[in-house]
Amino acid sequence: MEQYLQLCKNIMETGTDKSDRTGTGTRSLFGHQMRFNLEDGFPLLTTKKTAFRLIVSELLWFLRGDTNVRALMAENNRIWDEWAFEKWAASPEYDGPDMTDFGRRAAADPEFKNELDAEMEKFRGRILADEAFAAKYGELGPVYGRQWRSWPDGKGGTIDQIRNVIESIRNNPDSRRHLVSAWNPAEVDDMALPPCHTLFQFYVADGKLSCQLYQRSADVFLGVPFNIASYALLTHLIARETGLRPGEFIHTLGDAHIYSNHFDQVREQLTREPRRLPELVIGAEGKSIFELETGDIKVEGYYPHPKIKAPIAV
């Protein structure tokens, strides 16, 4: 994972300080590429502990075409909670304390963060207990799963991009059209968060499947380690589904940024030596990619440095 650490170093030393949508401020570079040979081990960051179970459950959620946080919460996956909670806290039905601009306020005020945590726990409990409430306030709009599995075709139907790309790889491996897009301009304004990882393409050569991702916006400290592992896992899963071996994962970044309130965490991470990469193990022989469950996928030999906490910018 030296490529990732070098990216962090490059941004800290040569990046441009910029404002951003969240009001936090970033230091960024534009245009960067990393390559990971999946035969060298699974690219799960070792300089801080990265929650592989969350990566698996989120990816399988995408692959099911789900766009509601309820299923993730049922697996104790809180990756998307802030965006659902933001919708609830801004609604006329919300009757709790003022949660305006809760991300920045929580980062600056420990007392407010405790209040936010309590409200978030109440929100999670209600999502899990109340199906109607979850349908209204757990829904994130037409985010990744919708675009991957049910892209509106403009004719009253939908396009299942994942099934289509699997069949394309099987039937015409040399095609240059093995593409899946999450960026739908007609629906992007209806999404809780416009897709950061926007487009990916598969490539078949010598019995191996490779994947290149274009990511328009990359939160390098918190998000990118998840993105690397998620798309490396997707490459493994699609390779398994099509009878190929995993090749490379190529990660191309547009705006690669470190939030200003992550600088200290990045500096700490850069003092740590990378460790040996783990191995990916996929069980459930005979299950298709659409039938896999979180417990079917694990890593072995993962011995990372301790995790480093940092606030998420919403």
C-alpha positions in Angstrom: 0.0 0.0 0.0 3.0 2.3 -0.5 1.0 3.9 -3.4 -1.6 5.1 -1.0 0.9 6.5 1.5 2.8 8.3 -1.2 -0.5 9.9 -2.3 -1.1 11.1 1.3 2.5 12.5 1.4 2.1 14.2 -2.0 -1.1 16.0 -1.0 0.3 17.1 2.4 3.5 18.5 0.8 2.3 19.8 -2.6 -1.5 20.1 -2.5 -3.6 23.2 -2.9 -5.7 24.4 0.1 -9.3 24.9 -1.0 -12.7 25.5 0.3 -15.3 22.7 -0.1 -19.1 21.9 0.1 -18.9 20.9 3.7 -17.2 24.1 4.9 -14.4 22.1 6.5 -11.6 23.0 4.0 -9.3 20.6 2.1 -5.8 20.2 0.7 -6.0 18.6 -2.7 -4.4 17.4 -5.9 -6.2 16.9 -9.2 -5.6 13.7 -11.2 -3.8 10.8 -9.7 -3.6 7.0 -10.4 -2.7 4.0 -8.3 -2.3 0.4 -9.5 -2.8 -2.7 -7.3 -1.8 -6.2 -8.5 -4.4 -8.4 -6.8 -2.1 -11.4 -7.0 0.1 -9.7 -4.5 -2.5 -9.9 -1.7 -5.7 -8.1 -0.9 -5.2 -4.3 -0.8 -6.6 -3.6 2.7 -4.8 -0.8 4.4 -2.4 -2.0 7.1 -1.2 1.4 8.5 -4.5 1.7 10.3 -7.2 -0.8 11.0 -9.9 -0.7 8.3 -13.3 -2.3 9.0 -13.5 -5.0 6.3 -16.9 -6.2 7.4 -18.4 -2.8 6.7 -16.8 -2.8 3.2 -18.3 -6.2 2.4 -21.8 -5.3 3.7 -21.9 -2.0 1.8 -20.7 -3.6 -1.5 -23.3 -6.4 -1.2 -25.9 -3.7 -0.5 -25.0 -1.9 -3.7 -25.1 -5.2 -5.6 -28.6 -6.0 -4.3 -29.7 -2.6 -5.7 -30.8 -1.4 -2.2 -30.9 2.3 -1.4 -32.3 2.3 2.1 -30.1 2.4 5.2 -32.3 -0.1 7.1 -30.5 -3.2 5.8 -27.1 -1.7 6.6 -28.2 -0.7 10.1 -29.4 -4.3 10.6 -25.8 -5.4 10.0 -24.5 -2.6 12.3 -23.0 -0.8 9.4 -23.2 3.0 10.0 -21.4 4.2 6.8 -24.5 6.0 5.4 -26.2 7.0 8.7 -25.3 10.6 8.6 -26.9 11.3 5.3 -30.2 9.6 6.3 -30.1 11.4 9.7 -29.6 14.7 7.9 -32.8 14.2 6.0 -34.7 13.3 9.2 -33.3 16.2 11.2 -34.3 18.7 8.6 -37.8 17.4 8.3 -40.9 19.2 9.9 -41.6 16.0 11.8 -38.3 16.1 13.7 -38.9 17.3 17.3 -35.4 16.9 18.8 -32.7 19.5 19.5 -31.4 21.7 16.7 -29.0 19.6 14.5 -28.2 22.2 11.9 -24.7 21.8 10.5 -24.2 18.9 12.9 -21.0 17.6 11.3 -18.9 20.7 11.9 -20.5 21.4 15.3 -19.8 17.9 16.5 -16.1 18.2 15.5 -15.7 21.4 17.4 -17.9 20.8 20.5 -17.7 17.5 22.5 -20.9 18.4 24.4 -22.8 18.8 21.2 -21.3 15.6 19.8 -22.7 13.7 22.8 -26.1 15.2 22.1 -25.8 14.2 18.4 -24.8 10.7 19.3 -27.8 10.3 21.4 -30.1 11.6 18.7 -28.4 9.3 16.1 -29.0 6.3 18.4 -32.7 7.1 18.7 -32.9 7.5 14.9 -31.3 4.1 14.3 -33.6 2.4 16.7 -36.6 3.9 15.0 -35.4 3.0 11.6 -35.0 -0.7 12.7 -38.3 -0.8 14.6 -40.6 1.1 12.3 -40.9 0.0 8.7 -42.9 3.0 7.6 -40.5 5.4 9.2 -37.6 3.6 7.5 -39.3 3.8 4.1 -39.6 7.6 4.5 -36.4 8.6 6.3 -34.0 5.7 5.6 -34.2 6.2 1.9 -31.2 7.8 0.3 -32.7 8.4 -3.2 -31.3 6.8 -6.4 -27.8 6.3 -5.1 -25.3 3.6 -6.3 -27.5 0.5 -6.0 -30.3 2.0 -8.0 -27.9 3.1 -10.8 -26.0 -0.2 -10.9 -29.1 -2.4 -11.0 -32.1 -0.3 -12.1 -30.9 2.6 -14.3 -34.0 4.2 -15.9 -33.9 3.5 -19.6 -36.2 6.5 -20.6 -38.8 4.0 -22.0 -40.5 3.1 -18.8 -38.1 0.2 -17.9 -34.7 -0.1 -16.3 -31.2 -1.4 -17.1 -29.4 -3.8 -14.9 -25.8 -2.7 -15.5 -24.2 -5.3 -13.3 -26.0 -8.3 -14.9 -25.2 -6.8 -18.3 -21.5 -6.3 -17.7 -21.2 -9.9 -16.3 -22.8 -11.3 -19.5 -20.7 -9.0 -21.6 -17.5 -10.3 -20.0 -18.6 -13.9 -20.4 -19.7 -13.6 -24.1 -17.4 -10.9 -25.5 -14.4 -10.7 -23.2 -12.4 -8.4 -25.6 -15.1 -5.8 -25.7 -14.1 -2.3 -24.7 -17.7 -1.7 -23.4 -17.5 -3.4 -20.0 -18.7 -0.3 -18.3 -20.9 0.6 -15.3 -21.8 4.2 -14.4 -23.3 5.6 -11.2 -23.4 9.2 -12.5 -26.9 9.8 -13.8 -27.3 13.5 -14.5 -31.1 13.2 -14.6 -31.2 11.9 -11.0 -28.1 13.2 -9.3 -29.9 16.0 -7.5 -32.3 13.5 -5.9 -29.4 11.5 -4.3 -28.5 12.0 -0.7 -24.9 12.2 -1.9 -23.9 12.4 -5.6 -21.7 9.4 -6.5 -18.0 9.9 -5.7 -16.9 6.7 -7.4 -18.7 7.4 -10.7 -17.6 5.0 -13.4 -15.7 1.7 -13.6 -14.6 -0.5 -16.5 -13.4 -4.1 -16.7 -10.7 -5.5 -19.0 -9.9 -9.1 -19.8 -6.5 -10.4 -20.7 -4.6 -13.7 -20.2 -7.5 -15.2 -18.3 -7.5 -12.3 -15.8 -10.0 -9.6 -15.0 -8.9 -6.1 -14.2 -11.0 -3.1 -13.2 -10.3 0.6 -13.4 -12.4 3.0 -11.3 -12.7 6.8 -12.0 -13.5 8.6 -8.7 -14.4 12.2 -9.2 -14.0 13.1 -5.5 -11.8 11.2 -3.1 -11.7 11.7 0.7 -8.2 10.3 1.0 -7.9 9.6 4.7 -11.4 8.2 5.4 -12.9 7.2 2.1 -10.2 6.0 -0.2 -9.0 3.0 1.8 -12.6 1.8 1.7 -12.9 2.5 -2.0 -9.7 0.6 -2.8 -10.8 -2.5 -0.8 -14.4 -2.3 -2.1 -13.5 -2.2 -5.8 -10.7 -4.8 -5.3 -13.4 -7.0 -3.8 -15.8 -6.2 -6.6 -13.1 -7.3 -9.1 -12.6 -10.6 -7.2 -16.4 -11.2 -7.2 -16.9 -10.4 -10.9 -13.9 -12.6 -11.8 -15.4 -15.4 -9.7 -18.7 -15.0 -11.5 -17.2 -15.1 -14.9 -14.6 -17.8 -14.4 -11.6 -15.5 -14.5 -8.7 -14.8 -12.2 -8.3 -11.4 -10.5 -5.8 -9.2 -12.3 -5.3 -5.5 -11.4 -7.3 -2.8 -9.7 -6.5 0.6 -11.1 -7.8 3.6 -9.1 -7.9 6.9 -11.0 -8.8 9.9 -8.8 -10.1 13.4 -9.9 -10.1 15.7 -6.8 -8.0 13.8 -4.3 -8.2 15.7 -1.0 -7.4 15.5 2.7 -9.8 17.4 5.0 -8.1 20.0 7.2 -9.4 18.2 10.3 -7.6 15.0 9.2 -4.1 16.5 8.9 -2.9 15.3 12.2 -4.3 11.8 11.6 -2.5 11.6 8.2 0.8 12.7 9.8 0.4 9.9 12.4 -0.3 7.4 9.7 2.7 8.4 7.7 5.0 7.4 10.6 3.8 3.8 10.4 5.4 1.0 8.4 3.1 -1.0 6.1 2.6 -4.6 6.9 2.0 -7.7 4.8 -1.3 -7.7 2.9 -4.0 -10.2 3.9 -5.6 -12.8 1.7 -9.2 -12.7 0.6 -11.4 -15.8 1.2 -14.8 -16.1 -0.5 -16.9 -19.1 0.7 -20.4 -20.1 -0.2 -19.5 -22.3 -3.2 -22.3 -22.3 -5.7 -23.8 -19.0 -4.6 -24.0 -16.3 -7.3 -22.7 -12.8 -6.7 -26.3 -11.7 -6.0 -26.8 -14.4 -3.3 -23.6 -13.8 -1.2 -23.9 -12.6 2.4 -21.5 -10.7 4.5 -20.4 -13.8 6.4 -19.4 -15.5 3.2 -16.4 -13.1 2.6 -13.5 -12.6 4.9 -9.8 -11.8 5.0 -7.1 -13.9 6.6 -3.7 -12.8 7.9 -4.8 -9.2 8.5 -2.6 -7.6 11.2 -2.9 -3.8 10.9 -1.7 -1.0 13.1 -4.5 0.4 15.4 -7.3 2.4 13.9 -7.1 6.2 13.8 -10.3 8.1 14.4 -11.3 11.1 12.4 -14.6 13.0 11.9 -16.6 12.5 8.7 -17.5 15.6 6.7 -21.2 15.6 5.8 
